[in-house]
């Protein structure tokens, strides 16, 4: 989800400090986004175990508290890392905003690319045109070359501890060999904070004050790779569990411990009462649906 206000329209004021709770009077919603709005995309890359550690430590301290008009993530791969983000504004402004991150963890490569908002949408969708996106969406995967994957979701509401940092680096470097053979595995970390922490009214989604989200993923295509891939993801998540502030409901996970609390937090009882009023016979149910009170 974007850290900027829903419309992504620029607002006045400097970057905000860490937000512990929403303000008493949220600001009014800005005007809707113009599709020609100028944005700037940045990309950075680091190599090696030390580069991954430095980039994650620096990015985790920087990204949740950066300018609200910047949405960014950092991806950890085997023995490398990469960060990308979108800023609603000019590249010169974004370069200045990113300077603390660049100084703390100098990347091996760093680029800025201006584009209008809708071009940025296509860029992150991996398409050259809306028609290409439609074709990709309608093309089913080949049954002859199936690819399976397992993911787990973790929210953090405090700065990453040394223990958490070391877990990320271990499982994406030395511990990676226990995973997926030649298949892809990685960790996608996304910054929260910003306008996201200012909901206009009580919402079912409870994780408004978290700072970071991580999705741990392992892909495999051969049956013999399944057990080590599942074990790697599970062990990775267990190593981060002491710092966990919940999990993302839309990344439904059959192995999520305490899933009702992890997904919905303090909103569980209110959602159960809503469930009782609109679905008293529990017609809409599955293994992790909200239970009747």
Secondary structure as UniProt FT lines:
FT   TURN            6..7
FT   TURN            35..36
FT   STRAND          38..47
FT   HELIX           48..62
FT   HELIX           63..65
FT   TURN            68..69
FT   STRAND          70..77
FT   TURN            78..79
FT   STRAND          80..88
FT   HELIX           91..104
FT   STRAND          109..116
FT   HELIX           117..125
FT   HELIX           130..138
FT   TURN            143..144
FT   STRAND          148..156
FT   HELIX           162..172
FT   HELIX           174..178
FT   TURN            181..182
FT   STRAND          185..191
FT   HELIX           194..197
FT   STRAND          212..220
FT   HELIX           223..225
FT   HELIX           226..240
FT   HELIX           241..243
FT   TURN            249..250
FT   TURN            254..255
FT   TURN            257..258
FT   HELIX           259..264
FT   HELIX           265..267
FT   HELIX           268..278
FT   TURN            280..281
FT   TURN            287..288
//
